Amino acid sequence: MIRIAALLVLLVAAPAAAEPLTLSGFVFPDRVGDFARAAMQDYEKKQPGLGQGVAYTSGPWLANVYVYDMRRTSIPDDPASDVLKSQFAQAQDDIQASARQGRWLKVELKRTFMYPEDGPPRFNCADYKLRTRENTEVDSVLCVGAAKNKFMKFRVTGPQGGGGGGGEALRFIETLETQLRPGA
């Protein structure tokens, strides 16, 4: 009887796993590897076309995922298309603009690349080294692609040398993108 009571206490006290979050036809899981889903922001309500953003965290890492359509009715999923190259350029400009607004003391573009590099590309990506207002350098990876007639933008930022350009950031992007993209 004591064992049953103890088991019931454990079952009641144990936190239930969060339900997957569905936005614009994409199902965002509670966890992606070591990253836990943290918050969702609905930009669409105030600015149609800007969609939604979902944040994930893992220790010092922050991953933001945005799904939006910019009010376009057709979005190609080819990263070499002019539409996706334009969105990628806009996302890069947004990083520079945030530096001009004081979010970053320094923004250094390390490289641009298509991802994955060893197969058919699905994203236009860039590696950055950023310096925070606290004078700490961090790595940040930006990737822009498309699926289900929506743009998909990933921004993963964390400790310098901790996986920017590969490692932690690209593992997160690959894992979540595989879950979000049909047939991936």
NORZI-V812299 format. One record per residue. SS is DSSP state (h for helix, s for strand, l for the rest). PHI is phi in whole degrees, 0 to 359 (* if undefined). OMEGA is omega in degrees with one decimal (none if undefined). Layout:
BEGIN
[[SS;PHI;OMEGA] [SS;PHI;OMEGA]]
END
This chain:
BEGIN
[[l;*;179.5] [h;296;178.7] [h;297;179.7] [h;295;178.9] [h;297;179.1] [h;297;178.3] [h;297;177.9] [h;297;177.7] [h;298;178.8] [h;298;-179.1] [h;294;179.8] [h;288;-176.8] [h;283;-177.2] [l;290;179.1] [l;291;177.9] [l;283;176.4] [l;295;179.1] [l;294;178.2] [l;287;173.6] [l;300;-178.8] [s;254;-179.8] [s;255;178.6] [s;225;176.7] [l;51;178.5] [l;84;177.3] [s;256;179.0] [s;256;179.7] [s;265;-178.6] [l;288;177.2] [l;294;-178.4] [s;227;172.5] [s;228;-173.3] [l;60;179.0] [l;274;-178.1] [s;273;176.6] [s;251;177.3] [s;295;-174.0] [s;247;-173.9] [s;203;176.0] [s;230;177.5] [s;234;178.6] [s;259;179.2] [l;277;-174.6] [l;299;-176.7] [l;300;-177.4] [l;269;-178.1] [l;223;-179.7] [l;308;-178.7] [l;105;-177.9] [l;272;171.9] [l;64;-176.2] [s;230;175.7] [s;233;178.0] [s;233;179.0] [s;256;174.1] [s;231;177.5] [s;229;174.0] [s;209;-176.5] [l;56;-178.7] [l;279;-177.8] [s;272;173.9] [s;232;177.2] [s;240;175.8] [s;246;179.9] [s;236;-179.0] [s;240;175.9] [s;235;-173.5] [s;203;-178.8] [l;232;-178.3] [l;51;179.2] [l;65;176.0] [l;271;179.0] [l;270;-179.5] [l;222;-179.7] [l;231;179.4] [l;290;178.7] [l;261;178.5] [l;272;-178.1] [l;297;177.9] [l;275;-179.7] [l;291;178.7] [h;300;-179.1] [h;298;-179.1] [h;288;176.9] [h;297;178.2] [h;293;177.6] [h;296;177.8] [h;296;178.1] [h;298;178.3] [h;296;179.1] [h;296;176.2] [h;294;177.0] [h;298;179.1] [h;297;177.7] [h;295;177.6] [h;297;179.5] [h;296;179.1] [h;294;175.3] [h;291;178.6] [h;297;179.4] [l;274;175.6] [l;96;179.3] [l;294;179.9] [s;238;175.1] [s;282;-178.6] [s;210;175.0] [s;234;178.3] [s;238;175.3] [s;283;-179.5] [s;272;178.9] [s;190;168.4] [s;243;-177.9] [s;198;173.5] [s;264;-178.8] [s;232;-2.9] [l;287;-177.5] [l;276;-176.1] [l;249;178.8] [l;196;178.1] [l;301;-177.2] [l;292;177.4] [l;239;-175.7] [s;220;162.8] [s;266;-174.9] [s;228;175.9] [s;214;173.0] [s;258;177.9] [s;234;165.1] [s;248;-176.8] [s;242;172.7] [s;245;-178.3] [s;285;176.6] [l;295;177.3] [l;274;178.6] [l;68;175.6] [l;257;177.8] [s;269;178.6] [s;229;173.3] [s;262;177.9] [s;218;176.9] [s;244;177.4] [s;244;174.1] [s;224;178.2] [s;232;177.2] [s;215;178.7] [s;206;173.8] [s;199;177.0] [l;52;178.8] [l;63;177.0] [s;227;169.5] [s;284;175.4] [s;235;179.1] [s;241;178.5] [s;245;174.1] [s;225;-177.3] [s;238;-174.9] [s;231;-179.9] [s;195;-174.3] [s;304;179.0] [l;301;-179.8] [l;78;-176.7] [l;265;175.5] [l;129;176.1] [l;300;-179.4] [l;82;-178.8] [l;174;171.8] [h;44;-171.0] [h;305;-174.9] [h;296;-177.7] [h;289;174.3] [h;297;177.6] [h;300;-177.2] [h;300;-179.0] [h;299;-177.5] [h;295;-177.9] [h;289;-179.2] [h;300;178.4] [h;298;179.5] [h;284;-176.4] [h;276;-173.7] [l;274;178.4] [l;295;175.9] [l;76;179.9] [l;281;none]]
END
